[in-house]
Amino acid sequence: MILTFNIETTITVKEYLDKKLTSKLLRNTYLQFIVGNQSVKNYYLMHKGDVLKVIIPPSKSDVIACKGELDILYEDDYLLIINKPNEIATIPTRRHYKSSLANIVQYYYITKGINAGIHFVNRLDAPTSGIVVVAKNIYIADIMKTSIQEKKYLLKVWGTLLEDGSVKTTIVKDENSIIKRKNIEGNNSYTTYRVLKNEDDKTLIEATLHTGKTHQLRLHFNYLNHNILGDKLYGNDDIDLLYLHSYYLKFIHPITKDEITINSLPVWYS
């Protein structure tokens, strides 16, 4: 990928790009800087009328390719958006070293001849289903972090909720577990929710994430004493399916600047 900038003043490459790119991306030692027809270092002094080109090489992934099916909701040269099923990890772990979504994406890239990286803009817990966004290079991944406008989930909880509402807590690691988190007083996590339907001592909810903390929705509805159906981590549930699904995403495309909306309904929705 090549980024092109028209220079309007006297400035070094580094000073200019500090205002255009994230520090994480600028630390990438594989970036190349071209001014005119020559390769330059980041301390090169540019002048008005110069054209700076930043060459971002294709990302390399060491993820093992594993055959599998992808439910693709959207794809272009920059993004791959997938509907993740329940009970599949997003990235490889010790338990899912060759069976994560990333392994299947790598297989898809190879079979389609796609030379791209696997940069997850968002991740879902293994039991959670729904929309997962993969950026095909590190630049797009960086931009997408500030391009997402709305993230909504569908979920079913135990008990009857009659009114829409919101939850604010501070979510921290549970010192008694390597996986679990816990709510404490504070406001580093924020969820609003809308009641859609009540049935048989259960409530169908549409929840909007305003922050993105680990296990946020599972913890927030546990805080309300209405655990999500199938949540074995924060509830004592014998249902095999977690009724939590990322179903709506609205974002500004990092290149075209179009507003894009993605929808995906869960298998249990009716």
C-alpha positions as CSV (number, residue, x, y, z in Angstrom):
1,M,0.0,0.0,0.0
2,I,1.3,3.5,-0.9
3,L,0.2,6.7,0.9
4,T,0.8,10.0,-0.9
5,F,1.1,13.4,0.8
6,N,1.5,16.8,-0.8
7,I,3.9,18.9,1.3
8,E,2.9,22.5,2.0
9,T,5.8,23.7,4.2
10,T,9.4,23.0,5.2
11,I,9.3,20.0,7.6
12,T,11.0,16.7,8.2
13,V,9.4,13.5,7.3
14,K,9.1,12.4,10.9
15,E,7.6,15.8,12.0
16,Y,5.0,15.6,9.2
17,L,4.0,12.0,9.7
18,D,3.7,12.4,13.5
19,K,0.5,14.4,12.6
20,K,-0.7,11.9,10.1
21,L,0.0,8.4,11.4
22,T,0.0,6.7,14.8
23,S,3.2,6.2,16.7
24,K,2.6,2.4,16.6
25,L,2.6,2.5,12.8
26,L,5.7,4.8,12.6
27,R,7.6,2.4,14.7
28,N,7.3,-0.2,11.9
29,T,10.8,-0.6,10.6
30,Y,9.6,-1.8,7.2
31,L,8.1,1.5,6.2
32,Q,9.8,3.2,3.2
33,F,9.8,7.0,2.5
34,I,10.1,8.3,-1.0
35,V,10.5,12.0,-1.8
36,G,10.7,12.7,-5.5
37,N,12.4,9.7,-6.9
38,Q,14.7,9.0,-4.0
39,S,14.4,6.9,-0.8
40,V,14.9,9.0,2.3
41,K,15.2,8.6,6.0
42,N,12.6,10.0,8.5
43,Y,14.9,13.0,9.3
44,Y,14.9,14.2,5.6
45,L,13.9,17.8,5.3
46,M,11.1,18.4,2.9
47,H,9.9,21.6,1.3
48,K,6.7,23.0,-0.1
49,G,5.8,21.3,-3.4
50,D,7.5,18.0,-2.5
51,V,5.5,14.8,-2.7
52,L,6.0,12.3,0.0
53,K,5.2,8.6,-0.6
54,V,5.0,6.2,2.3
55,I,5.2,2.5,1.2
56,I,3.6,0.1,3.6
57,P,4.6,-3.4,2.7
58,P,2.1,-6.3,2.9
59,S,1.9,-7.7,6.4
60,K,3.3,-11.2,7.0
61,S,1.4,-13.6,9.3
62,D,2.9,-16.7,10.9
63,V,-0.6,-18.1,11.6
64,I,-1.0,-21.7,10.5
65,A,-3.5,-22.1,7.7
66,C,-6.4,-24.4,8.6
67,K,-9.3,-25.3,6.2
68,G,-12.7,-24.0,7.2
69,E,-15.6,-22.0,6.0
70,L,-16.0,-18.2,6.4
71,D,-19.4,-16.4,6.4
72,I,-18.2,-13.2,4.7
73,L,-20.4,-10.2,5.2
74,Y,-18.1,-7.7,3.4
75,E,-14.8,-7.7,1.6
76,D,-12.7,-5.3,-0.4
77,D,-8.9,-4.6,-0.8
78,Y,-8.7,-3.3,2.7
79,L,-11.2,-5.1,4.9
80,L,-12.6,-8.5,5.5
81,I,-15.7,-8.6,7.7
82,I,-16.9,-12.0,8.9
83,N,-19.8,-13.4,10.8
84,K,-18.1,-15.5,13.5
85,P,-20.0,-18.6,14.8
86,N,-20.2,-19.5,18.4
87,E,-17.5,-21.5,20.1
88,I,-14.5,-20.5,17.9
89,A,-11.7,-18.4,19.2
90,T,-10.8,-15.3,17.3
91,I,-7.0,-15.7,17.5
92,P,-4.9,-18.9,18.1
93,T,-4.5,-19.9,21.7
94,R,-3.0,-23.0,23.4
95,R,-6.3,-24.7,23.2
96,H,-7.2,-23.4,19.7
97,Y,-3.7,-23.3,18.1
98,K,-5.0,-24.5,14.7
99,S,-8.7,-24.0,15.0
100,S,-9.2,-20.2,15.5
101,L,-10.8,-17.8,13.1
102,A,-7.4,-16.4,12.2
103,N,-6.3,-19.9,11.0
104,I,-9.3,-20.1,8.7
105,V,-8.7,-16.5,7.4
106,Q,-5.1,-17.5,6.6
107,Y,-6.4,-20.5,4.6
108,Y,-8.8,-18.3,2.8
109,Y,-6.0,-15.8,1.8
110,I,-3.9,-18.6,0.5
111,T,-6.6,-20.3,-1.6
112,K,-7.7,-16.9,-3.0
113,G,-4.1,-15.7,-3.6
114,I,-4.6,-12.7,-1.3
115,N,-1.3,-11.2,-0.1
116,A,-2.5,-9.5,3.1
117,G,-2.2,-9.4,6.9
118,I,-4.6,-10.5,9.6
119,H,-5.2,-7.5,11.9
120,F,-8.3,-7.9,14.0
121,V,-10.0,-4.5,14.6
122,N,-12.3,-6.2,17.1
123,R,-12.3,-9.5,18.9
124,L,-15.1,-11.7,20.2
125,D,-14.8,-14.2,23.0
126,A,-15.0,-17.8,21.7
127,P,-18.6,-18.4,22.9
128,T,-19.8,-15.1,21.4
129,S,-20.9,-14.9,17.8
130,G,-21.2,-12.1,15.3
131,I,-19.4,-9.4,13.4
132,V,-15.6,-9.5,13.4
133,V,-13.5,-7.0,11.3
134,V,-10.2,-7.9,9.9
135,A,-7.9,-5.2,8.4
136,K,-5.6,-6.4,5.6
137,N,-2.7,-4.1,6.6
138,I,-1.6,-2.3,9.8
139,Y,-2.4,1.1,8.4
140,I,-6.1,0.2,7.9
141,A,-6.2,-1.4,11.3
142,D,-4.9,1.8,12.9
143,I,-7.5,4.0,11.1
144,M,-10.4,1.6,11.8
145,K,-9.9,2.0,15.6
146,T,-11.3,5.5,15.3
147,S,-13.6,4.9,12.3
148,I,-16.2,2.8,14.1
149,Q,-19.3,4.8,14.9
150,E,-21.7,2.2,16.4
151,K,-21.5,-1.3,17.7
152,K,-24.6,-3.1,18.8
153,Y,-25.3,-6.6,20.2
154,L,-28.4,-8.8,20.5
155,L,-28.6,-10.9,23.7
156,K,-31.1,-12.8,25.8
157,V,-31.0,-12.5,29.5
158,W,-32.7,-14.4,32.4
159,G,-35.6,-12.6,34.0
160,T,-37.9,-9.8,33.0
161,L,-36.5,-6.4,32.2
162,L,-39.3,-3.9,31.4
163,E,-37.5,-0.6,30.7
164,D,-34.5,0.5,28.6
165,G,-31.5,1.6,30.6
166,S,-27.7,2.0,30.9
167,V,-24.9,0.6,33.0
168,K,-21.6,2.2,34.0
169,T,-19.0,0.4,36.0
170,T,-15.2,0.1,36.1
171,I,-14.1,-3.3,34.9
172,V,-10.9,-4.7,36.2
173,K,-9.1,-8.2,36.3
174,D,-10.4,-10.6,38.9
175,E,-7.3,-11.4,41.0
176,N,-8.7,-14.9,41.6
177,S,-8.9,-15.9,38.0
178,I,-6.7,-15.6,34.8
179,I,-9.8,-15.3,32.6
180,K,-12.5,-13.5,34.6
181,R,-13.0,-9.8,35.1
182,K,-15.1,-8.0,37.7
183,N,-17.2,-4.9,38.2
184,I,-16.1,-2.3,40.7
185,E,-17.4,1.2,41.3
186,G,-16.4,3.7,38.6
187,N,-17.2,4.4,34.9
188,N,-14.5,3.1,32.6
189,S,-17.2,0.9,30.8
190,Y,-20.5,2.1,29.5
191,T,-23.4,0.2,27.9
192,T,-26.9,1.4,26.9
193,Y,-29.6,-1.1,26.2
194,R,-33.1,-1.3,24.7
195,V,-35.7,-4.0,25.7
196,L,-37.1,-5.7,22.5
197,K,-39.2,-8.5,23.8
198,N,-40.2,-10.4,27.0
199,E,-41.0,-14.1,26.8
200,D,-41.0,-17.0,29.4
201,D,-39.0,-15.2,32.1
202,K,-36.4,-14.1,29.5
203,T,-35.8,-10.7,27.9
204,L,-34.4,-10.0,24.4
205,I,-32.1,-7.0,24.5
206,E,-30.4,-4.7,22.0
207,A,-27.2,-3.4,23.7
208,T,-24.9,-0.6,22.4
209,L,-21.3,-0.6,23.4
210,H,-19.8,2.8,24.1
211,T,-16.6,1.3,25.4
212,G,-14.9,-2.0,24.6
213,K,-13.8,-3.7,27.8
214,T,-13.3,-7.5,28.0
215,H,-16.5,-9.3,28.9
216,Q,-18.3,-6.0,29.1
217,L,-21.8,-7.1,28.3
218,R,-21.5,-10.3,30.3
219,L,-20.4,-8.3,33.3
220,H,-22.9,-5.5,32.9
221,F,-25.9,-7.7,32.8
222,N,-24.5,-9.8,35.7
223,Y,-24.3,-6.5,37.5
224,L,-28.0,-6.0,36.8
225,N,-28.7,-9.5,38.1
226,H,-29.9,-10.6,34.7
227,N,-27.2,-13.0,33.4
228,I,-27.0,-13.7,29.6
229,L,-28.4,-17.1,28.7
230,G,-25.7,-19.7,28.4
231,D,-23.1,-17.7,30.3
232,K,-21.1,-20.3,32.2
233,L,-18.3,-17.9,33.2
234,Y,-20.4,-15.4,35.2
235,G,-23.5,-17.5,35.7
236,N,-24.4,-21.1,36.6
237,D,-26.0,-21.9,33.3
238,D,-26.5,-25.4,31.7
239,I,-27.4,-24.0,28.3
240,D,-24.8,-24.9,25.8
241,L,-25.1,-21.8,23.6
242,L,-24.2,-18.2,24.7
243,Y,-27.0,-15.9,23.6
244,L,-24.8,-13.0,22.8
245,H,-24.2,-11.8,19.2
246,S,-22.5,-8.8,17.6
247,Y,-25.2,-7.9,15.1
248,Y,-24.7,-4.3,13.9
249,L,-21.7,-2.2,13.0
250,K,-21.5,1.2,11.5
251,F,-18.2,2.8,10.4
252,I,-16.6,5.2,8.0
253,H,-14.5,3.4,5.4
254,P,-10.9,4.3,6.0
255,I,-10.1,4.9,2.3
256,T,-13.4,5.7,0.5
257,K,-14.8,7.6,3.5
258,D,-18.2,6.1,2.8
259,E,-20.5,5.3,5.7
260,I,-21.0,1.5,5.8
261,T,-23.5,-0.5,7.8
262,I,-23.1,-4.2,8.5
263,N,-26.0,-6.4,9.9
264,S,-25.9,-10.0,11.0
265,L,-28.6,-11.9,12.9
266,P,-27.8,-14.8,15.3
267,V,-28.9,-18.4,14.6
268,W,-31.2,-18.2,17.7
269,Y,-33.0,-15.0,16.7
270,S,-36.7,-15.1,16.0
